Amino acid sequence: MFNMINELFHSYGYESKRIDGGSLFFLKNSNKKVAFWLIIQEAYLDSILQNQAELFNACKKVCHDDDFDKNVSMLLLWDTGGKLNLNEMKQKIIKIEEDPYFFKKYVLYYSQIEYENLISQTGAGSFIDYLKTQIVRPETFAYYKQNSVNQNWQSLLYRIVIKVPFIDIDIKVSKGLASLSENNKRELQKANLLDLNNKLCDILNATQINDIEPIDLLKKLMPAFGEKPNGN
């Protein structure tokens, strides 16, 4: 699994450096900001939080970029062994992903049987090409929806796409069906909310959401509703 995810990051132009315990990936975007991802594989999730300071310092030894501290994410590959129930897994994952220290964390869980079945489906071809093709196939998504709590390669495929947010999916609109964004736009127009929606989007796009307190965000949004902040 570790090699598969490494291949995925490299296919999107990320460069990497090895550290003790994983790989540190980095990619400079069009704004000359650098995105950093630490990829690690772990069978025992409970040890991650107590070891994250050590992992962070290991990354700092090979990376001296000023953007690192505020722009580093961790993708944790967790082999569950296929023995844990879904509720138990969710509790463990929530504890990790909601921890605010050192890294923004994503847990990609899988079982060995899911991974092996996905590899067998891919065959000798490119995993990246296979992922992009399969993820938009109606029959693949239909099977996933009906069996999402079971161990199968379809579920693992969608988990990868969910946990690796930069994967671009070429979704073509079927004949006679409007895209989700077009449907949303039409519903907003019916309710006379399109102008309000555009104002809110403009405000949010100009705001660093992660760096603002909820009350301050509310004050920024109030003008879109035709209200003025009262300063309290």
N, CA, C and O of each residue as an XYZ file, in Angstrom:
928
protein
N       0.827     -1.207      0.000
C       0.000      0.000      0.000
C       0.863      1.260      0.000
O       0.563      2.240     -0.681
N       1.935      1.208      0.775
C       2.840      2.350      0.863
C       3.416      2.690     -0.513
O       3.476      3.860     -0.893
N       3.837      1.669     -1.255
C       4.401      1.896     -2.581
C       3.354      2.442     -3.554
O       3.663      3.287     -4.394
N       2.124      1.959     -3.438
C       1.051      2.427     -4.308
C       0.779      3.909     -4.093
O       0.637      4.654     -5.063
N       0.705      4.346     -2.852
C       0.439      5.750     -2.553
C       1.633      6.614     -2.931
O       1.457      7.743     -3.387
N       2.831      6.107     -2.749
C       4.023      6.835     -3.207
C       3.962      7.064     -4.711
O       4.263      8.156     -5.192
N       3.570      6.032     -5.450
C       3.435      6.151     -6.899
C       2.392      7.205     -7.258
O       2.577      7.981     -8.195
N       1.303      7.223     -6.509
C       0.239      8.194     -6.756
C       0.750      9.620     -6.593
O       0.481     10.467     -7.445
N       1.473      9.902     -5.528
C       2.001     11.243     -5.299
C       3.017     11.631     -6.374
O       3.002     12.762     -6.860
N       3.878     10.722     -6.739
C       4.871     11.022     -7.773
C       4.197     11.313     -9.102
O       4.689     12.136     -9.875
N       3.074     10.648     -9.383
C       2.383     10.868    -10.658
C       1.819     12.277    -10.762
O       1.563     12.758    -11.866
N       1.619     12.946     -9.629
C       1.127     14.318     -9.626
C       2.253     15.344     -9.486
O       2.005     16.513     -9.194
N       3.465     14.903     -9.694
C       4.588     15.827     -9.720
C       5.246     16.081     -8.382
O       6.137     16.926     -8.291
N       4.836     15.377     -7.342
C       5.466     15.549     -6.033
C       6.867     14.944     -6.026
O       7.103     13.877     -6.594
N       7.779     15.638     -5.379
C       9.097     15.093     -5.100
C       9.095     14.570     -3.670
O       8.247     14.961     -2.868
N      10.023     13.704     -3.352
C       9.998     13.100     -2.020
C      11.388     12.941     -1.439
O      12.390     12.862     -2.151
N      11.407     12.898     -0.127
C      12.613     12.588      0.627
C      12.247     11.563      1.686
O      11.197     11.656      2.321
N      13.113     10.597      1.868
C      12.873      9.581      2.882
C      13.238     10.122      4.257
O      14.244     10.810      4.425
N      12.408      9.799      5.227
C      12.734     10.056      6.622
C      12.513      8.760      7.386
O      11.918      7.820      6.859
N      12.982      8.708      8.608
C      12.732      7.529      9.435
C      11.231      7.394      9.672
O      10.617      8.249     10.310
N      10.647      6.317      9.156
C       9.229      6.076      9.385
C       8.331      6.412      8.220
O       7.134      6.133      8.277
N       8.874      7.013      7.140
C       7.973      7.346      6.040
C       8.647      8.136      4.934
O       9.872      8.142      4.804
N       7.814      8.807      4.135
C       8.300      9.654      3.039
C       7.683     11.034      3.159
O       6.491     11.164      3.436
N       8.487     12.063      2.952
C       8.004     13.436      2.951
C       7.924     13.910      1.506
O       8.932     13.957      0.801
N       6.705     14.265      1.069
C       6.479     14.739     -0.297
C       6.278     16.252     -0.291
O       5.766     16.816      0.676
N       6.687     16.902     -1.381
C       6.504     18.345     -1.475
C       6.280     18.742     -2.926
O       6.851     18.154     -3.844
N       5.436     19.752     -3.114
C       5.092     20.234     -4.449
C       4.833     21.727     -4.375
O       4.049     22.182     -3.542
N       5.489     22.499     -5.245
C       5.293     23.946     -5.302
C       4.148     24.247     -6.256
O       4.153     23.779     -7.394
N       3.141     25.041     -5.795
C       2.001     25.352     -6.647
C       2.230     26.649     -7.419
O       3.309     27.239     -7.355
N       1.201     27.085     -8.151
C       1.339     28.261     -9.018
C       1.590     29.543     -8.233
O       2.118     30.510     -8.784
N       1.219     29.565     -6.952
C       1.449     30.736     -6.102
C       2.791     30.661     -5.375
O       3.074     31.461     -4.483
N       3.601     29.696     -5.768
C       4.923     29.478     -5.186
C       4.852     29.050     -3.726
O       5.838     29.138     -2.993
N       3.666     28.583     -3.307
C       3.524     27.967     -2.004
C       3.819     26.480     -2.152
O       3.531     25.887     -3.192
N       4.387     25.885     -1.125
C       4.750     24.477     -1.208
C       3.804     23.669     -0.326
O       3.603     23.992      0.845
N       3.221     22.611     -0.903
C       2.390     21.685     -0.141
C       3.258     20.516      0.304
O       4.035     19.976     -0.483
N       3.124     20.132      1.551
C       3.921     19.047      2.114
C       3.003     17.936      2.620
O       1.968     18.197      3.234
N       3.398     16.705      2.354
C       2.674     15.534      2.835
C       3.668     14.530      3.404
O       4.641     14.156      2.751
N       3.404     14.107      4.627
C       4.159     13.001      5.203
C       3.319     11.736      5.060
O       2.185     11.684      5.535
N       3.874     10.721      4.406
C       3.178      9.453      4.223
C       3.825      8.418      5.125
O       5.025      8.160      5.035
N       3.020      7.832      5.994
C       3.536      6.772      6.859
C       2.552      5.611      6.867
O       1.357      5.784      6.627
N       3.077      4.434      7.147
C       2.238      3.244      7.259
C       2.341      2.730      8.680
O       3.437      2.600      9.227
N       1.187      2.436      9.279
C       1.174      2.087     10.691
C       0.086      1.052     10.959
O      -1.040      1.184     10.479
N       0.428      0.035     11.719
C      -0.558     -0.983     12.091
C      -1.208     -0.661     13.434
O      -2.296     -1.156     13.729
N      -0.545      0.168     14.255
C      -1.051      0.467     15.596
C      -1.320      1.967     15.704
O      -0.415      2.762     15.957
N      -2.571      2.328     15.508
C      -2.948      3.733     15.425
C      -2.717      4.486     16.728
O      -2.452      5.689     16.719
N      -2.818      3.780     17.840
C      -2.750      4.447     19.143
C      -1.400      5.108     19.409
O      -1.313      5.988     20.265
N      -0.362      4.713     18.709
C       0.970      5.258     18.969
C       1.265      6.536     18.180
O       2.268      7.202     18.436
N       0.407      6.879     17.231
C       0.707      7.993     16.325
C       0.791      9.319     17.059
O       1.752     10.066     16.871
N      -0.189      9.624     17.886
C      -0.223     10.933     18.533
C       0.982     11.150     19.439
O       1.511     12.259     19.516
N       1.408     10.122     20.110
C       2.550     10.294     21.014
C       3.877     10.350     20.251
O       4.888     10.804     20.788
N       3.868      9.887     18.993
C       5.103      9.894     18.197
C       5.153     11.023     17.172
O       6.145     11.159     16.457
N       4.093     11.836     17.091
C       4.041     12.804     16.002
C       5.081     13.916     16.139
O       5.545     14.442     15.128
N       5.452     14.279     17.344
C       6.489     15.296     17.518
C       7.815     14.805     16.939
O       8.547     15.568     16.308
N       8.115     13.537     17.159
C       9.346     12.946     16.632
C       9.314     12.916     15.103
O      10.318     13.193     14.447
N       8.144     12.575     14.540
C       7.997     12.564     13.080
C       8.143     13.971     12.507
O       8.779     14.167     11.471
N       7.548     14.945     13.191
C       7.620     16.334     12.746
C       9.069     16.808     12.724
O       9.500     17.441     11.759
N       9.816     16.509     13.771
C      11.216     16.918     13.841
C      12.066     16.216     12.786
O      13.015     16.798     12.260
N      11.724     14.962     12.478
C      12.443     14.239     11.425
C      12.226     14.913     10.070
O      13.141     14.983      9.250
N      11.002     15.408      9.843
C      10.708     16.137      8.605
C      11.482     17.449      8.545
O      11.995     17.827      7.492
N      11.564     18.135      9.673
C      12.251     19.428      9.718
C      13.741     19.291      9.416
O      14.372     20.235      8.941
N      14.292     18.132      9.689
C      15.713     17.918      9.432
C      16.025     17.888      7.943
O      17.137     18.216      7.528
N      15.030     17.491      7.133
C      15.272     17.408      5.685
C      14.548     18.511      4.919
O      14.685     18.619      3.700
N      13.777     19.328      5.635
C      13.027     20.405      4.986
C      13.197     21.687      5.787
O      12.922     21.717      6.987
N      13.649     22.745      5.122
C      13.897     24.016      5.796
C      13.057     25.140      5.203
O      13.396     26.316      5.337
N      11.963     24.774      4.549
C      11.093     25.749      3.907
C      10.242     26.472      4.956
O       9.761     25.855      5.907
N      10.063     27.782      4.774
C       9.286     28.577      5.724
C       7.812     28.177      5.759
O       7.131     28.398      6.761
N       7.318     27.590      4.668
C       5.906     27.209      4.597
C       5.604     25.899      5.315
O       4.439     25.555      5.514
N       6.623     25.185      5.697
C       6.416     23.816      6.170
C       5.489     23.732      7.382
O       4.527     22.963      7.376
N       5.769     24.507      8.401
C       5.043     24.365      9.664
C       3.541     24.517      9.510
O       2.777     23.839     10.197
N       3.103     25.406      8.610
C       1.677     25.692      8.477
C       1.029     24.974      7.298
O      -0.169     25.125      7.058
N       1.810     24.202      6.571
C       1.255     23.629      5.340
C       1.677     22.179      5.158
O       1.969     21.744      4.045
N       1.706     21.434      6.258
C       2.097     20.028      6.170
C       0.948     19.141      6.628
O       0.322     19.382      7.660
N       0.693     18.123      5.843
C      -0.355     17.151      6.151
C       0.283     15.777      6.318
O       1.359     15.502      5.788
N      -0.402     14.929      7.060
C       0.044     13.551      7.235
C      -1.024     12.615      6.683
O      -2.196     12.713      7.048
N      -0.619     11.721      5.816
C      -1.502     10.663      5.348
C      -1.037      9.373      6.000
O       0.047      8.867      5.711
N      -1.869      8.857      6.876
C      -1.543      7.666      7.648
C      -2.223      6.454      7.023
O      -3.451      6.379      6.979
N      -1.432      5.516      6.546
C      -1.955      4.283      5.948
C      -2.078      3.241      7.054
O      -1.083      2.788      7.619
N      -3.312      2.875      7.346
C      -3.576      2.006      8.499
C      -4.128      0.665      8.041
O      -5.253      0.582      7.549
N      -3.337     -0.373      8.205
C      -3.791     -1.732      7.924
C      -4.543     -2.234      9.151
O      -3.942     -2.515     10.188
N      -5.859     -2.342      9.022
C      -6.694     -2.738     10.171
C      -6.641     -4.227     10.457
O      -7.102     -4.678     11.506
N      -6.081     -4.992      9.532
C      -6.091     -6.435      9.700
C      -7.431     -7.056      9.353
O      -7.585     -8.277      9.378
N      -8.414     -6.195      9.023
C      -9.736     -6.688      8.661
C     -10.530     -7.253      9.814
O     -11.500     -7.980      9.602
N     -10.126     -6.923     11.060
C     -10.769     -7.533     12.217
C     -11.583     -6.551     13.058
O     -12.307     -6.976     13.958
N     -11.484     -5.260     12.788
C     -12.176     -4.268     13.599
C     -13.518     -3.925     12.980
O     -13.659     -3.893     11.757
N     -14.521     -3.665     13.846
C     -15.809     -3.236     13.307
C     -15.751     -1.751     12.960
O     -14.866     -1.024     13.411
N     -16.713     -1.321     12.150
C     -16.667      0.029     11.599
C     -16.722      1.095     12.684
O     -15.989      2.081     12.605
N     -17.564      0.926     13.689
C     -17.676      1.924     14.755
C     -16.372      2.075     15.525
O     -15.969      3.186     15.867
N     -15.723      0.962     15.793
C     -14.446      1.006     16.505
C     -13.392      1.728     15.676
O     -12.604      2.510     16.206
N     -13.381      1.461     14.367
C     -12.426      2.132     13.482
C     -12.693      3.632     13.436
O     -11.761      4.435     13.481
N     -13.977      4.009     13.344
C     -14.320      5.427     13.267
C     -13.849      6.177     14.503
O     -13.337      7.291     14.394
N     -14.016      5.581     15.671
C     -13.590      6.237     16.900
C     -12.084      6.469     16.915
O     -11.619      7.528     17.338
N     -11.332      5.491     16.457
C      -9.883      5.633     16.413
C      -9.463      6.696     15.396
O      -8.555      7.488     15.648
N     -10.137      6.699     14.246
C      -9.803      7.658     13.183
C     -10.137      9.079     13.611
O      -9.340      9.991     13.392
N     -11.304      9.280     14.217
C     -11.710     10.614     14.665
C     -10.690     11.181     15.658
O     -10.338     12.358     15.594
N     -10.233     10.347     16.556
C      -9.255     10.792     17.557
C      -7.993     11.314     16.884
O      -7.419     12.310     17.324
N      -7.564     10.649     15.828
C      -6.364     11.067     15.110
C      -6.621     12.320     14.279
O      -5.878     13.297     14.376
N      -7.677     12.292     13.459
C      -7.899     13.368     12.489
C      -8.307     14.675     13.156
O      -8.099     15.742     12.578
N      -8.878     14.624     14.345
C      -9.285     15.856     15.031
C      -8.182     16.427     15.918
O      -8.345     17.505     16.490
N      -7.077     15.724     16.037
C      -5.963     16.245     16.809
C      -5.339     17.431     16.059
O      -4.975     17.288     14.892
N      -5.209     18.595     16.703
C      -4.791     19.815     15.988
C      -3.282     20.039     15.916
O      -2.846     21.036     15.341
N      -2.489     19.160     16.471
C      -1.065     19.451     16.635
C      -0.209     18.895     15.494
O      -0.466     17.816     14.960
N       0.813     19.672     15.144
C       1.891     19.296     14.223
C       1.431     19.112     12.769
O       1.947     19.789     11.879
N       0.474     18.213     12.511
C       0.058     17.905     11.155
C      -1.460     17.999     11.027
O      -2.196     17.789     11.991
N      -1.912     18.321      9.812
C      -3.305     18.052      9.463
C      -3.343     16.599      9.039
O      -2.607     16.203      8.134
N      -4.186     15.791      9.673
C      -4.061     14.341      9.540
C      -5.230     13.721      8.785
O      -6.388     14.103      8.950
N      -4.874     12.744      7.947
C      -5.856     11.949      7.213
C      -5.506     10.480      7.442
O      -4.351     10.080      7.297
N      -6.502      9.688      7.798
C      -6.281      8.255      8.008
C      -6.940      7.490      6.872
O      -8.156      7.556      6.690
N      -6.137      6.773      6.118
C      -6.639      5.915      5.049
C      -6.537      4.471      5.539
O      -5.456      3.884      5.562
N      -7.679      3.915      5.928
C      -7.659      2.551      6.448
C      -7.930      1.552      5.322
O      -8.571      1.875      4.322
N      -7.435      0.351      5.509
C      -7.625     -0.706      4.529
C      -7.301     -2.041      5.182
O      -6.643     -2.099      6.221
N      -7.772     -3.103      4.559
C      -7.374     -4.450      4.964
C      -6.521     -5.047      3.863
O      -6.571     -4.594      2.720
N      -5.750     -6.047      4.194
C      -4.865     -6.655      3.216
C      -5.646     -7.265      2.059
O      -5.191     -7.235      0.916
N      -6.812     -7.815      2.350
C      -7.604     -8.437      1.288
C      -8.130     -7.381      0.309
O      -8.198     -7.627     -0.895
N      -8.503     -6.198      0.832
C      -8.921     -5.111     -0.058
C      -7.776     -4.691     -0.963
O      -7.950     -4.519     -2.170
N      -6.623     -4.532     -0.376
C      -5.445     -4.098     -1.140
C      -5.069     -5.119     -2.210
O      -4.817     -4.752     -3.357
N      -5.032     -6.397     -1.839
C      -4.659     -7.437     -2.794
C      -5.673     -7.540     -3.926
O      -5.294     -7.744     -5.080
N      -6.959     -7.400     -3.607
C      -7.977     -7.452     -4.649
C      -7.872     -6.261     -5.600
O      -8.098     -6.399     -6.803
N      -7.526     -5.085     -5.053
C      -7.348     -3.912     -5.906
C      -6.149     -4.090     -6.825
O      -6.209     -3.737     -8.003
N      -5.061     -4.636     -6.291
C      -3.871     -4.892     -7.102
C      -4.189     -5.878     -8.224
O      -3.740     -5.707     -9.358
N      -4.963     -6.906     -7.899
C      -5.296     -7.904     -8.918
C      -6.179     -7.309    -10.008
O      -6.083     -7.707    -11.169
N      -7.040     -6.357     -9.644
C      -7.876     -5.688    -10.631
C      -7.040     -4.805    -11.551
O      -7.304     -4.717    -12.750
N      -6.043     -4.162    -10.987
C      -5.192     -3.255    -11.757
C      -4.357     -4.002    -12.786
O      -4.140     -3.526    -13.900
N      -3.896     -5.179    -12.390
C      -3.078     -5.965    -13.311
C      -1.730     -5.320    -13.560
O      -1.130     -4.736    -12.658
N      -1.257     -5.433    -14.803
C       0.075     -4.912    -15.142
C       0.036     -3.450    -15.549
O       1.080     -2.843    -15.787
N      -1.165     -2.879    -15.631
C      -1.282     -1.493    -16.060
C      -0.996     -0.501    -14.955
O      -0.639     -0.880    -13.839
N      -1.154      0.764    -15.270
C      -0.914      1.840    -14.310
C      -2.053      1.927    -13.305
O      -3.224      1.978    -13.680
N      -1.699      1.942    -12.029
C      -2.717      2.084    -10.995
C      -3.427      3.430    -11.106
O      -4.632      3.514    -10.873
N      -2.700      4.468    -11.455
C      -3.283      5.804    -11.555
C      -4.336      5.842    -12.649
O      -5.434      6.359    -12.444
N      -4.002      5.296    -13.809
C      -4.971      5.264    -14.907
C      -6.190      4.437    -14.533
O      -7.323      4.806    -14.841
N      -5.947      3.318    -13.867
C      -7.058      2.448    -13.469
C      -7.973      3.171    -12.480
O      -9.197      3.103    -12.596
N      -7.376      3.859    -11.514
C      -8.166      4.593    -10.519
C      -9.064      5.616    -11.196
O     -10.261      5.679    -10.914
N      -8.497      6.414    -12.085
C      -9.262      7.485    -12.728
C     -10.368      6.929    -13.616
O     -11.422      7.549    -13.763
N     -10.131      5.772    -14.201
C     -11.150      5.156    -15.054
C     -12.276      4.546    -14.235
O     -13.454      4.750    -14.527
N     -11.899      3.796    -13.205
C     -12.892      3.066    -12.424
C     -13.742      3.961    -11.535
O     -14.911      3.665    -11.290
N     -13.166      5.045    -11.055
C     -13.852      5.869    -10.063
C     -15.099      6.527    -10.638
O     -15.996      6.906     -9.886
N     -15.170      6.668    -11.954
C     -16.325      7.313    -12.574
C     -17.250      6.319    -13.270
O     -18.221      6.720    -13.911
N     -16.957      5.043    -13.149
C     -17.833      4.042    -13.762
C     -19.069      3.840    -12.891
O     -18.930      3.574    -11.697
N     -20.278      3.959    -13.451
C     -21.510      3.828    -12.658
C     -21.601      2.506    -11.909
O     -22.067      2.473    -10.771
N     -21.158      1.409    -12.537
C     -21.272      0.106    -11.877
C     -20.327     -0.008    -10.685
O     -20.638     -0.671     -9.695
N     -19.159      0.651    -10.791
C     -18.226      0.638     -9.662
C     -18.805      1.412     -8.484
O     -18.744      0.959     -7.341
N     -19.371      2.593     -8.775
C     -19.950      3.405     -7.712
C     -21.188      2.740     -7.120
O     -21.402      2.805     -5.910
N     -22.007      2.099     -7.958
C     -23.209      1.421     -7.473
C     -22.838      0.296     -6.510
O     -23.481      0.123     -5.474
N     -21.801     -0.469     -6.853
C     -21.357     -1.550     -5.966
C     -20.836     -0.986     -4.652
O     -21.103     -1.528     -3.579
N     -20.091      0.106     -4.751
C     -19.558      0.761     -3.551
C     -20.683      1.221     -2.624
O     -20.612      1.010     -1.414
N     -21.719      1.846     -3.181
C     -22.826      2.340     -2.377
C     -23.543      1.216     -1.651
O     -23.966      1.382     -0.507
N     -23.679      0.085     -2.302
C     -24.417     -1.029     -1.729
C     -23.584     -1.860     -0.757
O     -24.127     -2.608      0.056
N     -22.257     -1.722     -0.847
C     -21.382     -2.586     -0.042
C     -20.272     -1.806      0.645
O     -19.187     -2.339      0.878
N     -20.538     -0.547      0.967
C     -19.475      0.324      1.473
C     -18.920     -0.118      2.818
O     -17.781      0.211      3.149
N     -19.706     -0.861      3.606
C     -19.219     -1.283      4.930
C     -18.476     -2.608      4.857
O     -17.915     -3.058      5.856
N     -18.466     -3.232      3.697
C     -17.785     -4.514      3.542
C     -16.382     -4.306      2.984
O     -16.060     -3.234      2.471
N     -15.556     -5.336      3.089
C     -14.199     -5.246      2.583
C     -14.199     -5.579      1.091
O     -14.415     -6.727      0.703
N     -13.958     -4.578      0.270
C     -13.895     -4.799     -1.168
C     -13.009     -3.725     -1.794
O     -12.796     -2.662     -1.210
N     -12.498     -4.013     -2.981
C     -11.572     -3.090     -3.620
C     -12.243     -1.799     -4.044
O     -11.593     -0.756     -4.119
N     -13.559     -1.857     -4.325
C     -14.278     -0.644     -4.716
C     -14.286      0.381     -3.574
O     -14.070      1.571     -3.802
N     -14.533     -0.081     -2.368
C     -14.537      0.821     -1.217
C     -13.165      1.430     -0.990
O     -13.054      2.616     -0.678
N     -12.129      0.632     -1.142
C     -10.768      1.144     -0.967
C     -10.451      2.194     -2.020
O      -9.796      3.195     -1.729
N     -10.912      1.970     -3.232
C     -10.678      2.927     -4.313
C     -11.255      4.296     -3.956
O     -10.580      5.313     -4.117
N     -12.490      4.328     -3.475
C     -13.118      5.601     -3.124
C     -12.505      6.205     -1.861
O     -12.441      7.427     -1.730
N     -12.062      5.374     -0.947
C     -11.388      5.894      0.238
C     -10.114      6.631     -0.153
O      -9.804      7.681      0.410
N      -9.381      6.090     -1.108
C      -8.151      6.744     -1.564
C      -8.465      8.119     -2.134
O      -7.786      9.096     -1.817
N      -9.492      8.197     -2.976
C      -9.856      9.479     -3.587
C     -10.307     10.488     -2.533
O     -10.006     11.676     -2.647
N     -11.021     10.028     -1.512
C     -11.501     10.916     -0.456
C     -10.339     11.449      0.391
O     -10.322     12.625      0.756
N      -9.392     10.601      0.693
C      -8.309     10.980      1.605
C      -7.141     11.679      0.916
O      -6.310     12.292      1.586
N      -7.066     11.598     -0.403
C      -6.014     12.300     -1.150
C      -6.705     13.368     -1.984
O      -7.073     13.105     -3.129
N      -6.890     14.567     -1.440
C      -7.796     15.555     -2.033
C      -7.348     16.145     -3.366
O      -8.165     16.752     -4.058
N      -6.084     15.990     -3.753
C      -5.644     16.622     -5.000
C      -5.891     15.740     -6.227
O      -5.618     16.167     -7.348
N      -6.399     14.527     -6.039
C      -6.662     13.663     -7.197
C      -7.749     14.299     -8.052
O      -8.838     14.600     -7.564
N      -7.448     14.497     -9.319
C      -8.429     15.078    -10.230
C      -9.197     13.965    -10.935
O      -8.603     13.041    -11.490
N     -10.517     14.066    -10.906
C     -11.378     13.059    -11.496
C     -12.097     13.669    -12.688
O     -12.768     14.692    -12.555
N     -11.960     13.052    -13.840
C     -12.587     13.541    -15.060
C     -14.018     13.023    -15.132
O     -14.276     11.956    -15.688
N     -14.951     13.797    -14.560
C     -16.348     13.391    -14.523
C     -17.067     14.012    -15.706
O     -17.168     15.235    -15.806
N     -17.564     13.176    -16.599
C     -18.307     13.646    -17.761
C     -19.800     13.526    -17.461
O     -20.254     12.495    -16.965
N     -20.561     14.575    -17.758
C     -21.988     14.587    -17.493
C     -22.698     13.690    -18.496
O     -22.502     13.826    -19.704
N     -23.517     12.778    -18.000
C     -24.245     11.879    -18.880
C     -25.296     12.644    -19.664
O     -25.771     13.690    -19.221
N     -25.660     12.121    -20.833
C     -26.657     12.750    -21.679
C     -27.976     12.870    -20.935
O     -28.469     11.903    -20.355
N     -28.539     14.071    -20.961
C     -29.830     14.293    -20.316
C     -29.735     14.620    -18.842
O     -30.754     14.895    -18.207
N     -28.513     14.599    -18.271
C     -28.331     14.890    -16.853
C     -27.454     16.123    -16.691
O     -26.393     16.230    -17.306
N     -27.908     17.049    -15.860
C     -27.103     18.236    -15.581
C     -26.098     17.917    -14.492
O     -26.308     17.004    -13.693
N     -25.014     18.661    -14.457
C     -24.025     18.468    -13.409
C     -24.598     18.915    -12.078
O     -25.576     19.661    -12.018
N     -23.962     18.439    -11.002
C     -24.432     18.797     -9.665
C     -24.390     20.302     -9.461
O     -25.304     20.870     -8.864
N     -23.330     20.964     -9.954
C     -23.233     22.411     -9.769
C     -24.356     23.137    -10.500
O     -24.895     24.123     -9.996
N     -24.709     22.646    -11.694
C     -25.800     23.269    -12.437
C     -27.126     23.066    -11.727
O     -27.952     23.978    -11.689
N     -27.344     21.886    -11.165
C     -28.564     21.631    -10.397
C     -28.655     22.560     -9.197
O     -29.709     23.128     -8.911
N     -27.523     22.706     -8.495
C     -27.517     23.590     -7.327
C     -27.817     25.033     -7.730
O     -28.572     25.736     -7.058
N     -27.215     25.458     -8.829
C     -27.431     26.830     -9.317
C     -28.899     27.062     -9.645
O     -29.457     28.110     -9.321
N     -29.524     26.074    -10.293
C     -30.927     26.205    -10.664
C     -31.825     26.296     -9.435
O     -32.775     27.078     -9.405
N     -31.506     25.468     -8.397
C     -32.313     25.499     -7.184
C     -32.164     26.836     -6.452
O     -33.126     27.354     -5.884
N     -30.944     27.386     -6.472
C     -30.733     28.688     -5.845
C     -31.508     29.786     -6.568
O     -32.048     30.694     -5.936
N     -31.558     29.696     -7.892
C     -32.316     30.683     -8.660
C     -33.805     30.612     -8.334
O     -34.469     31.641     -8.214
N     -34.323     29.400     -8.191
C     -35.733     29.240     -7.854
C     -36.063     29.900     -6.520
O     -37.138     30.472     -6.347
N     -35.133     29.813     -5.589
C     -35.378     30.360     -4.249
C     -34.882     31.796     -4.116
O     -34.864     32.344     -3.014
N     -34.477     32.415     -5.235
C     -33.949     33.784     -5.216
C     -32.743     33.922     -4.291
O     -32.567     34.940     -3.622
N     -31.927     32.887     -4.268
C     -30.768     32.886     -3.375
C     -29.441     32.904     -4.132
O     -28.378     32.856     -3.513
N     -29.491     32.971     -5.457
C     -28.256     32.903     -6.224
C     -27.339     34.083     -5.929
O     -26.131     33.901     -5.779
N     -27.897     35.298     -5.844
C     -27.085     36.481     -5.560
C     -26.431     36.369     -4.190
O     -25.258     36.702     -4.021
N     -27.216     35.889     -3.198
C     -26.667     35.711     -1.855
C     -25.558     34.667     -1.874
O     -24.520     34.849     -1.238
N     -25.773     33.582     -2.596
C     -24.764     32.535     -2.696
C     -23.462     33.081     -3.274
O     -22.379     32.770     -2.780
N     -23.573     33.899     -4.326
C     -22.372     34.468     -4.950
C     -21.624     35.391     -4.004
O     -20.393     35.396     -3.967
N     -22.394     36.187     -3.224
C     -21.758     37.085     -2.256
C     -21.000     36.286     -1.184
O     -19.872     36.613     -0.817
N     -21.663     35.229     -0.700
C     -21.021     34.411      0.332
C     -19.757     33.748     -0.208
O     -18.743     33.675      0.486
N     -19.823     33.266     -1.446
C     -18.649     32.633     -2.050
C     -17.499     33.627     -2.183
O     -16.345     33.281     -1.932
N     -17.814     34.868     -2.581
C     -16.777     35.891     -2.715
C     -16.111     36.165     -1.375
O     -14.890     36.299     -1.296
N     -16.924     36.250     -0.318
C     -16.384     36.524      1.017
C     -15.512     35.369      1.482
O     -14.405     35.579      1.979
N     -16.017     34.136      1.319
C     -15.276     32.962      1.782
C     -13.982     32.775      1.004
O     -12.965     32.378      1.572
N     -14.017     33.063     -0.305
C     -12.814     32.917     -1.117
C     -11.725     33.901     -0.714
O     -10.539     33.643     -0.922
N     -12.129     35.027     -0.139
C     -11.166     36.050      0.279
C     -10.757     35.892      1.736
O     -10.015     36.716      2.270
N     -11.242     34.832      2.382
C     -11.003     34.646      3.808
C     -10.217     33.374      4.044
O     -10.518     32.336      3.456
N      -9.204     33.447      4.907
C      -8.472     32.259      5.312
C      -9.264     31.569      6.415
O      -9.122     31.900      7.592
N     -10.101     30.603      6.025
C     -11.040     29.991      6.964
C     -10.347     29.359      8.155
O     -10.838     29.454      9.279
N      -9.201     28.710      7.922
C      -8.532     27.995      9.007
C      -7.952     28.926     10.058
O      -7.644     28.496     11.170
N      -7.799     30.222      9.707
C      -7.133     31.147     10.618
C      -8.092     32.145     11.259
O      -7.644     33.151     11.809
N      -9.405     31.892     11.202
C     -10.361     32.868     11.689
C     -11.273     32.258     12.738
O     -11.682     31.102     12.626
N     -11.586     33.040     13.755
C     -12.506     32.594     14.787
C     -13.931     32.605     14.244
O     -14.260     33.436     13.398
N     -14.795     31.677     14.727
C     -16.177     31.614     14.228
C     -16.927     32.930     14.301
O     -17.656     33.275     13.371
N     -16.763     33.682     15.400
C     -17.500     34.937     15.550
C     -17.030     35.961     14.520
O     -17.830     36.748     14.013
N     -15.725     35.951     14.211
C     -15.190     36.877     13.211
C     -15.649     36.501     11.813
O     -15.912     37.373     10.985
N     -15.746     35.196     11.547
C     -16.270     34.749     10.251
C     -17.720     35.186     10.093
O     -18.126     35.625      9.017
N     -18.505     35.065     11.168
C     -19.904     35.488     11.123
C     -20.011     36.969     10.789
O     -20.862     37.368      9.994
N     -19.152     37.783     11.391
C     -19.167     39.218     11.114
C     -18.851     39.514      9.655
O     -19.410     40.441      9.069
N     -17.943     38.714      9.062
C     -17.615     38.914      7.657
C     -18.776     38.552      6.741
O     -18.950     39.148      5.678
N     -19.576     37.558      7.166
C     -20.678     37.080      6.329
C     -21.935     37.940      6.446
O     -22.769     37.945      5.540
N     -22.074     38.664      7.555
C     -23.295     39.437      7.805
C     -23.646     40.417      6.707
O     -24.825     40.535      6.373
N     -22.663     41.149      6.106
C     -23.033     42.089      5.041
C     -23.745     41.450      3.858
O     -24.544     42.103      3.186
N     -23.460     40.174      3.599
C     -24.132     39.491      2.486
C     -25.622     39.349      2.747
O     -26.415     39.233      1.813
N     -26.000     39.359      4.030
C     -27.409     39.257      4.392
C     -28.051     40.634      4.556
O     -29.212     40.752      4.945
N     -27.264     41.679      4.248
C     -27.801     43.022      4.373
C     -27.767     43.535      5.795
O     -28.454     44.502      6.126
N     -26.964     42.891      6.651
C     -26.857     43.306      8.050
C     -25.468     43.868      8.324
O     -24.502     43.540      7.636
N     -25.387     44.715      9.335
C     -24.111     45.297      9.729
C     -23.700     44.726     11.078
O     -24.529     44.625     11.982
N     -22.430     44.349     11.227
C     -21.967     43.887     12.530
C     -22.164     44.950     13.586
O     -21.947     46.134     13.330
N     -22.578     44.529     14.786
C     -22.825     45.522     15.838
C     -21.602     45.778     16.697
O     -21.634     46.583     17.628
N     -20.510     45.072     16.365
C     -19.249     45.327     17.096
C     -19.123     44.564     18.372
O     -18.091     44.666     19.035
N     -20.159     43.770     18.774
C     -20.081     43.007     20.015
C     -19.393     41.666     19.761
O     -19.229     40.871     20.687
